[in-house]
């Protein structure tokens, strides 16, 4: 059994023409008695209300957020109404309580390609506020994810503490939750993270730590990447402390953790997943990085997300290579378990492994940004951005909030997906919605004419994508 919010087909619209549209995840899983926070993604609505609620749930209309707990396994029904002041759309939600979580790919924001080594509680709380102010939260971007560089001291044998830039992690999570959003963070099962901060295991006495005068930051004790390799701390330590860390994250209120090491082996993943399951809170497990394809059958049962690649870059070469490689991973995508081809390289970005306070435009062209967004939506990949939300131009905003692409990724996340045809220059994916939906992707440097099974032909410019229904 599982707890799911299943948004069915629209039941009513008060007037002809475009009505408010529910675009978000059709299912939301939660375990019995665990906290529910779900901000309803709706396009074109000025107000959303819950018509009926099971006992144990409340609906905060101002933030379109369902909250509460349900302990009884089984199905429950909720009805939602959305209006734009003239037309109304009503939807039915089926609520199911059980073991499965993350029944649609996460959407949200990550600090890695933005602040990177300069990440702070103040900056992350501003991100949460800007997700609301820009409307990205109402489009489904609800995870506010702290990546590497938050870690501070570890008292002997105890849970890892945050560094001075994060004075109150519980307050951070509470502030995020108050907006109807969710909080994420980062760790590694190794002694060191990739950025040189403490991971979730340790040796006695930290013998390979840099002397204080050689550290870029007081808590960056193993040095900026590749310092963990030079100092031989890219391995699990003598003391496994992940379980204690996970209990602390749950106490703070975190909902998501990115666990970063390579290769993602099955025994470590099984241990990590068991530790997270024991904390009494639903915490999405996101594996990183470059999971081995040979291990996909096992990893895809243990984790909610797994990185199918190394770190992406904001270049066409990187996006093209990663996009093509996803075709081998299609069989392992299932409800609650998602291939992760890494962060969207859209908007103004920082430089990874640097303390960024200013940002530059992505090196992807507008067409290449749309290509990535379209492909990720077809793949039912996580839609995680890392762009500067204080300088979100109208074109970038329109792409990130495109209701058709978000619905393709979220509402139809688990729809059957097949590779129709591929050549060296292009490929075609088919997603089985109520009617087939095709994604055409020209990843060559020349225009291409692509024929579909119905006989229609479509000419695409270089580095572009097209959706055909």
N, C-alpha and C positions, 0 to 999 in steps of 0.2 A: 504494500500500500504506500501511497505518497500523497503529499498535500500539493495540489495543483490548482492554479487559477486558469481555467480554460475559457478563453473568450470565444464565443460562438459567432456565427454569422449575424449580421445586423438584423434586428427584429423590426425596427420601425424608423421611419424618417418623416418628420412633420411636413416637409415641403419638398417639391421637386428641385433638382439641381444638386450641387455639391453640398453634402451634409458633413458635420463633424465625423471624423474617421478614427476608429481605434486601430493603431498601427503596431502596437507593441507585442511583447511576448504573449502567446496564447496560453502558456502554462507557467506556473511559478511553484516550485517545489519547496516544501519545508518539512522538517521532522516533527513528530508529536511533541507539543509543549514548547517548541522553540519560537523565538521572536519572528514575527512577520513584519516586514517593512516593504511595501510595494507601491511605488509611484506609477500611476496608470499613464502610459504613453498614449496621447490622443493628438491628432492633427486637426487644427481648425476649430477648436472648441474654446469658448470663453468660460465655460463652467462645466464641472462634472459632479455628479452626485451618485450615491449608492441608494438604490430603492429599497433593498432588503439585505440584511447581514445576519450570518449565523452568530449565535451567542459566543462572545470571546473576541469578536472583531469590531473595530470602529473604522470610520472613514472620515479623514480630514479633508474637507472639500477645498479649502484654500490651497492646499498643496497636492490635491488629487491622490492622497496616500492612504492605503489600507494598512492598518496596524492591528496588532494583538497576538494572541496565541490560540491554537486549537489542539486539544490533547487527544480527541477521539479520532482514530483512523477512519477513513471513509470519505464519502462524497457529500459536499454541501453546495448550495446554490446561492449566488449573489447576482443581482442585476445592477448594471450601471447605466446611467443616462448622461449623454454629453450634448450640449447645445452651443450654438453660436449666437443665440439671441433670436434667431429666426427659424432654424431647423433643429431637429432633435434626432439623435441616434441612440438606440437602446441596445445593450448587449447583455448576454447571460454569461456568468462565470461559474464554472464548476470547480469546487474546492476539494482537494483530495489530500489526506494526511498520511504520510508514510516515510520511506527512506530516501527517495530520490530528491535531489536539489539541482538547481542550475539547469532548469529544463529548457532554457533558451540561452544562446550565447550572451555573455555579459557585454554591456555597453557602458562606457565610462571614460575616465581620463587618468593618465599615468604621468608621473613626474620625470620619467627617465630621459625623454627627448626634450624636456623643458628645463626645469631647474637642475636636474641631475645632482651634482655634488652640493648644490646650494639649497636643497630641499629643506623646508621648514614648516612648522605648524602654522605660522602666520600665512605663509604662501599657500598652503593646502586649504586652509579655511577660506582664503580669497577665491581659490578655484571653485570650491563648493558654492560660494555665493554667485560667482559668475556663471556657473552651470545653470543656476536658476534664472539669473537676470537675462541671459542670452536666449533662453527658451530651450537649450539643449537638454535640460532635465526633463521637460515635458515631452521631448522627442525620444527619451529612453536612456540618455547618458546619465546613469545613476551611480556608478562606482567612482569613488575618489581615491585613487590608489597611490600610496607612498611607495616609491621604488627604493632602491639601495640608498644608503648614506644616512639613515635615521638612527642607527645603532650607537649606543654609548657603552657604558661600563657593564660588566657582568660580575656581580658579587659571587664569590666562590660557590659553585654548585646550584646557583639560583637562576631565575629567569633574567634574560637580557633586559637592560634598562635603556630607554631612549637617551640620546645625547641632548645637549643644552638647547638645541634649536627646537626641541619638542618638549616643552615644560610640563604638559599634561595630556597624555594620550587619551585618557578617559574623556576629558573635556572635548578633545577633537572629535572623537567618535560621536559623542552626544550632540555636538553642533552639526555634524554631517547628518545624523539621523533625524534631527529636528527639521531638516529641509526635505525629508522623504528620500534621502540618498543613502548610500552604503559606503563603508570604509574598507580600504584594502591596504596591505603592506607587503614587505618583501623579506625573504631570508634565504639562507643556503644551509644544507645539511653539513657542509664543510666547516672547517675551522674559520676560514675567511670567506667573505663574499667577494664578488668580482671587483668591486671598488675598494677592497682592502679593509672593510669593517668586520666586526665580529660576526661569525655565523652561529648556527644552532648546535655546534659541537665544539669541544675544546680539549686541548692537552693540558697537562699539569703545568702551571706557571707561565704559559704563553712564551716558550723559549725563543720563538722565531719572530716576535714582535720587533718592530723598528724602535730604536731609541727615540725619546720624545722630540729631540732636536731635528730628526729627519722626517717627521710626519708632516704631511700637508695640512691635516687637521688633527686635533688631539686624539680623536677616536678612530682615525684612519690608520690603524696600527700596523697593517701589513703593506701599505703603499698602494697607490693607484695602479690599476691593471696595467701590465701583467705582474704586479708585485706579489700576488698570491702564488704565482708559479715560481718566481725567483726565491721566495721564502718557504716554498714547499708546504704550503698550507691549503692547497687545493685538494683536500682529502678530508674524510670524516676524522674527527679527533677521538681521543681515548674515551671521552665522556660524552654520551648522547644526551643533549639537553633540549631537544626539539619539543618533547612533551611538556616540559616546564614552560618553555616559551609559548607554546600553543595555549596552555591554560591561562597565561597572562594576557595573550591577545584576546581571548574570549572574555576575560574579566574587563578589559578595556572596552570591548564592544566591536571588535573587528569582524568583518563579514567575508573576507577574501584574503588569500595569501599566495604570493608568487614564490615558488621554491626553486632556486636556481643552482644547478650544477650540471656537469656533463661527464659521461653520458647519464641520462635518466634511467637508472637501472631499476628493475622490478622489486628486488628486496627492499631497497631504500624507500621506494614509492609506497610499498605496502606498509612499512613502518610509519611513514609520515601520515598516510591516510588513516591508520588506526589511531594515532595520537590525536589527530584533528577530530575524529568521530567521538573521542572520549571526553571532549571539553564541555559538552552541553550547549553548544551554540553551532549553528550552521555556518561553516567557513568554507567557501569555495576553494578547492585545491587546483592551482594553476602551475603545471610543471614547466620548467624552463632550464636548459634550452636544447634545441636540436635533438629531440627524442629520436632514438633509433627506430627506423621503420620496422625492423624485425621484431621489436618489442611492442609494437602498437597493439596487438591483440590483448596483451595483459594490461598495459598502461591505460588503455581506453576503457577498461572496466574499473580501474582503481581511482582515477583522477577525473575531475570535471573538465579540465583543459590540459592540453599538452602542446608545447611548442614544436612545430614541425620543421623548424629552421633555426639557424643562428640569428644574431641580431640583424634586423633589417636596416637599410640605409635609404636616405631620401634621394635615390638615383633610379633612373629607369632600368639600368642593368640589374640592380638588386630586386626591384619589384617584379620585373619580368621573370627572373630566375626563380624567385620564390613562388610566384603565381603558377608557373609551369609545374614545379615540383609538387604542388598540392594535388595534382591529378592522381598520384599514387596513393594518397591518403583518403580518398573518398570513401572506401569501404568501412572505415573505422569511425565515422561520424554517426552518432545516434542520439536519441533524446536524453539530455543530461550529460552528454559526453561529446566534446567539440574539439576538432582540429584548430590549432591556433597558429596562423602564419605571421603573427607579430603585429606591431602597432601601426596604425594608419599614419603615413608620412604626409599629412595634409596640414596646410596652414603655416604659421611662423613657428620655427623650431629652435632649440638650443643645440649644443654639441655634447653628446654623451661623454661622461668622465671628465666634465669640467663644471666649475661652479657658475652656472649661467644666471645672469641677471638681465641680459638683453638677448634678443632673438632675431632671426633672419628668415626670409621666405624659404620655403621648401624648394629644393632644386627640381622637383617634379613640375612639369608643365600643367596647366589646368586640365588638359585632356588626360594626362597620365594620372592625375589625382582622381579624376572621375573613373578611370579604368580601375584603379585600385579599389575604390569604394564599391564599384559595381561587382568586381570579382569577389571581394570579401563577402558581400551580401549574398551572392549566389552560393558561395561555399558554406554559408551559415557560420562564418567566422566571428569571433569576438570583434566588436567595433569599439576599439580603445584608441582615443586620440591623445596627443601630448602637446598640442599647439598652444600658443599664447592666446588665452581667452580675452585678454584686454585689448587685443588688436585683431578681432575677428571680422574680416571684411565681408560684405554681403555675398560675394560669390562662394567663399568658403562656408559661410553659414548655410547658404542654400543647399550646398552639396551635403554637408553633414546632417541636415535635417530633412533631406529628400524623403517624403513619406513612402514613396513606392519602394525605394531601396531598403529603408528600415523595415517595412512590412515584409519584404522578401527575406531579409535576414532573420527577423524576429518572429513575426506572425506565422511564417511558413518555414520555420527553422528546420523542422524534422521532415519536411516534404521530401519524397524520393528525388535523388539527384543523380544524373547520369552524364557521362561524357558521350556526346553524340558523335563527334568526329574531331580529329586533330591533324594538322599538318605542321610542317616546320614553321609556317608563317602565322597560323591562327588555330583557334579551337572553339568548339561550341559545347556549352553545357545546357542541359534541360532539367528544369525543376517542375515537378508535377504538382501544380496548384489545381484548383477546380478545372482549369484549362491549362494545357502545357505552356510554360514560359521558357523562352530560350535566351541565353546569354551568349553573345557573339563577341569574341575577343581577338583583335588584330594586334599581335605583339611583334609584328615585323616593322621594318623601316620603310615600307612601301604600301600604297593602297592595296586592298584586297577585296575581292568580290566573293561572298560566302553564300552558298545555297543551303536552304533549309529543307527538311523532308517534305514540306508542302509544296515545294517547287519555287518558292519565292527566293529572290536573290537580293543581297544587301551589300553595298559597297561601303567599306569602312576606311577612313584615313589611318595613317600609321599611328600606333600606340593609342588606339581608341577601343571603346567597348560600346555595345548597343544591346538594349533589352527589347525583345520581340515577343508579344503575346498573341 
